[in-house]
């Protein structure tokens, strides 16, 4: 009898220990937000919604003087009618992007090329920008890049000049690997 009771007791104790371990390992998910639930822009651009317009991966690509900037990204229209998205960055004149009903406009396509004149914001900074559709306005900070990264060189207004990046040289690795 004593042996049977000890065996049952050991089983209960072992089960409780396993349950406590499992709870301890997984309980952080019960009180912390899961990273997969966080909506974010997975690239260099921003995402913003204005009325029926969904602006995705939008950024400004500027030239070396930061005078002109081309918009790249995509504007999606989930609505049943055509829309016009007005984009006003800083003190520059606003530009308008038209999107057909239930369609999208890819600003990287040459036929949709949209350039803001006199942006005046250097690469590496953000432009305070107003997005307006049908009287609804959303303010958002939009990143400004240049041709430093090869994937943006084709979009630099006036063309990319290699001399703008000549001062950028990789630093040598130290022996300690840092």
PyMOL commands that set and color helices and strands:
alter all, ss='L'
color gray80, all
select helices_A, chain A and resi 2-26+28-31+35-37+110-112+150-155+162-165
alter helices_A, ss='H'
color red, helices_A
select strands_A, chain A and resi 46-50+53-62+69-77+83-89+95-99+104-106+115-116+126-133+136-145
alter strands_A, ss='S'
color yellow, strands_A
deselect
rebuild
show_as cartoon
